[in-house]
Each structure stands twice: as structure tokens, then as C-alpha cells.
Amino acid sequence: MSGPHGGDRRGNRRGSQPRQGGGDRRRVSDQDGPAGRDQRRTQSKSSGRTAVGAGADLPKWLREEVVRSTKKDRRDATLNLLSAAAGSFEEGRYAAARKKLIEAKALSSRAGAIRELLALSCYRMGKWQEAVREIRTFRRVTGDTTHMAIEMDSLRALGRFDDVHATWDTFQELGGSKAAEAELRVVYGSFLLDQGEDRDAWEVTRPKRLAVDAPDWERRRWYVAARAAAKLGDKDTAKQIANAIEKQDPAMPGLESLHDEIA
């Protein structure tokens, strides 16, 4: 959609359209942890054996991932720690999950699932520096860009604003799924609004169209775009976007405050 007038300053300077490709797993939600990653992994073949019952409640592909990256005599202990940590995470007991994951990491430092869930636990606890370190290790080990929005948000919380911009640039180089891109645009657009760069925030988050039955991550991007349009004085566009959100998700958190901001 056209929206507020003006050139794409951020897009021309930093390239607002990331290349598609790169990490192919959907963004893991706050609830499901690594168990929510692309279920195509279930098609992989096992590269080793584990004792019956070790991490039995974990998805098959996840058990196999740990087996491939863990020494034989450490596999069962690692799987059991990861299983217990996943349960703690799902219950919102992030400190307990982190404690178990640190133990698991000592047994299997290259298991991507352990690094992933440890990063998410640290993020939920507000341990920003540790979250950044673990997310970057996860990406280095797996090549997965799924959680770069969390990396960027942690950097923003740390006040490392140059690194926020650098993370945006890195994602453009590496690419990622549509969901990962949308989540990154939400965080980056919000950051730009906080910095008073309203025009750039609009160019980063502006929707091409307001699709019917858009996924929740796309509606979150619309939310930031509506805020940007309102700040630029284009209330008609802001209202159009806000109304589209409300039509699809009337219970979306912050929707009432969005309408107040536009009014």
C-alpha cells in the first residue's frame, strides 16, 4: 500500500527487502521452544542409538539432532536434561530451564537445540547479554536465522544501537523465513520509532497489501506500520491498517492504545 509519501531512505541505505532463503525453520514461539521447529526434520535418519526412555518425550528429529552432536557416553544425560528443561520452559520456569540447559551445554556444546532453548530462556529472564551470545552461537552452529528478532531486541535492551542496525544488515545478507523477516521488521521498526526515525520505520514495516486471514506475525508488523503512519500524520492510512487488524484479531493486545494513538 502507498501510505505516507516520501522516499525509502532506510531501504535505499540499508536495503529494506531481505533476500529469501537462509534459515528455513519457522520462528519458535515463546511457548513451544525448539520442539516447534520445522517438522520436516522428522524425516531425517538416526545416526546413533540411545537407551530406551532417554528424552523419550522429545520429538524424534530433536533426539536425533542431539545424538548426532553428542558423544555416545553423554547422550542419555543430555537428552534427559533437555527434556526436563523443555518442560520447565513450557511452564514458564525459565530460571530452572536455564540451569538444566547450562548443564546440558557442558555435555554437548554443539547441540543446536540446547543453545536455542538456552537463548530463549535467557531472553525471557532479561539476561540480554547471555541471550545474544547463545543466539549467535545457535546461528553459527545451525545456520538458522530464526531468532534474529530476539537477538536484535536484546541488543536494543543493552543500548547497543549500532549492533541493532548491523543485525538488520546481517539478516539481509543471510535471509530467512517470511515469519522471521516479519518479526525482525516488528522489532526494527519499533526501534526506529523509538529513535524518532518515523519515515524509516514506515518503510521497514509498510505492508504491500492487507491480506485477509494474515498470520499473527504479519499483523504485528501491521501494528508497527500503523503507528509509523500515525506519527507521519497519515491518519487515514493508520486507521485503515488498524481496522484491518481489528477485523482479524479484535483481542490483539495493544489495539485500544493503537486507536488512541491514531485519534
C-alpha positions in Angstrom: 0.0 0.0 0.0 1.2 3.5 -0.7 0.8 5.2 2.7 2.7 8.3 3.7 4.6 10.0 0.9 8.4 10.2 0.8 11.5 8.3 -0.4 12.6 5.0 1.1 15.7 6.4 2.9 16.2 3.3 5.1 15.5 1.0 2.2 18.0 2.7 -0.1 20.7 3.0 2.5 20.3 -0.4 4.2 18.1 -2.4 1.7 14.7 -3.0 3.2 14.0 -6.2 1.4 15.9 -9.2 2.8 16.8 -11.9 0.4 14.6 -15.0 0.8 16.4 -18.2 1.8 18.8 -19.0 4.6 17.2 -20.4 7.8 14.2 -22.5 6.8 12.6 -23.1 10.2 9.7 -21.1 11.4 10.1 -18.7 14.3 9.8 -20.6 17.6 7.1 -19.1 19.8 7.5 -18.2 23.5 5.7 -21.4 24.4 7.0 -24.2 22.2 10.7 -23.8 22.3 12.8 -25.9 19.9 10.1 -28.5 19.6 8.2 -26.1 17.3 10.8 -26.1 14.6 10.2 -27.4 11.1 8.7 -30.8 11.3 10.4 -31.9 8.1 13.2 -32.8 10.5 11.2 -35.9 11.4 12.2 -37.3 8.1 15.9 -37.5 9.0 17.6 -40.8 9.8 19.1 -41.6 13.1 22.8 -41.5 13.4 23.1 -43.5 16.6 21.3 -45.3 19.4 20.2 -44.1 22.8 18.9 -46.1 25.8 15.2 -46.6 25.8 13.5 -43.8 27.7 16.2 -41.1 27.3 14.4 -37.9 26.3 11.5 -40.1 25.2 9.0 -37.2 25.3 11.1 -35.2 22.8 10.3 -35.2 19.1 12.2 -37.9 17.2 14.0 -35.3 15.0 15.2 -33.5 18.1 16.5 -36.6 19.8 18.4 -37.4 16.6 19.8 -33.9 16.4 21.3 -34.3 19.9 22.6 -37.8 19.1 24.5 -36.5 16.1 26.2 -33.8 18.0 26.9 -35.5 21.4 29.4 -38.1 22.5 27.9 -41.6 23.0 28.5 -41.7 26.7 26.9 -38.3 27.2 23.8 -38.7 25.1 21.3 -40.1 27.6 22.2 -37.5 30.3 22.0 -34.7 27.7 18.6 -35.8 26.4 17.2 -36.1 29.9 18.4 -32.6 30.8 17.0 -31.2 27.6 13.7 -32.9 28.2 13.4 -31.5 31.7 14.5 -28.1 30.6 11.8 -28.1 27.8 9.2 -28.9 30.5 10.3 -26.1 32.7 10.3 -23.6 29.8 6.8 -24.6 28.8 5.7 -24.0 32.4 7.3 -20.5 32.4 10.0 -21.6 34.9 12.8 -20.0 32.8 15.5 -20.0 35.6 15.0 -23.7 36.1 15.2 -24.3 32.4 18.4 -22.2 32.1 20.1 -24.1 35.0 19.4 -27.5 33.3 20.4 -26.2 29.9 23.8 -24.9 31.2 24.4 -28.5 32.4 23.3 -29.9 29.1 25.6 -27.5 27.2 28.6 -28.7 29.2 27.8 -32.2 27.9 27.1 -31.2 24.3 28.3 -27.8 23.3 27.4 -28.1 19.7 23.8 -29.2 20.1 21.8 -26.5 18.4 18.6 -27.3 20.3 20.3 -26.7 23.6 21.7 -23.4 22.5 18.4 -22.4 21.1 16.3 -23.1 24.2 19.0 -21.6 26.5 18.9 -18.4 24.4 15.1 -18.2 24.7 15.2 -18.8 28.4 17.8 -16.1 28.9 15.7 -13.7 26.8 12.6 -14.4 28.9 14.6 -13.7 32.0 16.0 -10.4 30.7 19.6 -11.8 30.6 20.2 -9.9 27.4 24.0 -10.4 27.0 23.7 -14.1 27.6 20.8 -14.3 25.2 22.7 -12.6 22.4 25.7 -14.9 23.0 23.6 -18.1 22.8 21.5 -16.9 19.9 24.7 -16.1 17.9 26.2 -19.5 18.8 22.9 -21.2 17.8 23.1 -19.4 14.4 26.8 -20.3 13.9 26.2 -24.0 14.7 23.0 -24.4 12.7 23.0 -21.7 10.1 19.5 -20.8 11.2 18.3 -17.1 11.3 15.0 -17.9 13.0 15.7 -15.9 16.2 17.4 -12.8 14.9 14.5 -10.7 16.1 15.2 -11.8 19.6 18.9 -11.0 19.1 18.0 -7.5 17.9 15.6 -6.9 20.8 18.3 -8.0 23.3 20.8 -5.6 21.6 18.2 -2.8 21.8 17.7 -3.5 25.5 21.5 -3.4 26.0 21.7 0.0 24.3 23.9 -1.4 21.5 22.2 0.6 18.8 24.9 0.2 16.2 24.6 -3.5 16.6 20.9 -3.3 16.1 21.5 -1.8 12.7 24.2 -4.4 12.0 21.8 -7.2 12.8 19.3 -5.8 10.3 22.1 -5.8 7.6 23.2 -9.3 8.5 19.7 -10.7 8.1 19.5 -9.1 4.6 22.7 -11.0 3.7 21.6 -14.3 5.2 17.9 -14.3 4.5 15.3 -16.2 6.4 11.7 -17.3 6.5 8.8 -14.9 6.0 7.9 -15.2 9.7 11.5 -14.5 10.8 11.6 -11.5 8.5 8.3 -10.1 9.7 9.3 -10.5 13.4 12.6 -8.7 12.6 10.7 -5.9 10.9 8.5 -5.5 14.0 11.5 -5.1 16.3 13.5 -2.9 13.9 10.5 -0.7 13.1 9.7 -0.3 16.8 13.4 0.6 17.4 13.3 3.2 14.7 10.2 4.8 16.1 11.9 5.0 19.5 14.8 6.8 17.8 12.4 9.3 16.1 13.0 7.8 12.6 9.4 7.6 11.8 9.8 7.6 8.0 12.3 4.8 8.1 10.1 2.8 10.5 7.3 3.1 7.9 9.5 1.9 5.0 10.6 -1.1 7.1 7.1 -2.2 8.1 4.8 -0.9 5.4 2.5 -3.7 4.2 2.3 -4.4 0.4 -1.4 -5.3 1.0 -3.7 -6.0 3.9 -4.4 -9.7 3.2 -7.4 -11.4 4.6 -6.5 -14.0 7.3 -3.0 -12.8 7.7 -0.8 -14.7 10.1 -0.3 -13.2 13.6 3.3 -12.2 12.8 2.2 -10.2 9.8 -0.5 -8.4 11.9 2.2 -7.5 14.4 4.1 -5.9 11.6 0.9 -4.0 10.6 0.7 -2.7 14.1 4.1 -1.0 13.9 3.3 0.3 10.4 0.0 1.9 11.7 2.0 3.6 14.5 4.5 4.9 12.0 1.8 6.2 9.6 0.1 8.0 12.5 3.4 9.6 13.6 3.9 10.8 10.0 0.5 12.4 10.0 -1.3 10.0 7.7 -4.2 9.1 9.9 -6.3 7.6 7.1 -3.6 5.0 6.3 -3.1 4.4 10.0 -6.8 3.8 10.6 -7.1 1.5 7.5 -4.3 -0.7 8.9 -5.7 -0.6 12.5 -9.2 -1.5 11.3 -7.7 -4.4 9.3 -6.0 -5.7 12.4 -9.2 -5.4 14.5 -11.3 -7.2 11.9 -8.9 -10.2 12.0 -7.9 -10.1 15.7 -10.2 -7.9 17.8 -8.5 -9.1 21.0 -4.9 -8.2 19.9 -3.0 -6.7 22.9 -2.4 -3.0 22.5 -5.2 -2.5 19.9 -7.1 0.0 22.0 -3.9 2.1 22.7 -3.2 2.0 18.9 -6.6 3.5 18.2 -5.9 6.2 20.8 -2.5 7.0 19.3 -4.1 7.4 15.9 -7.0 9.6 17.1 
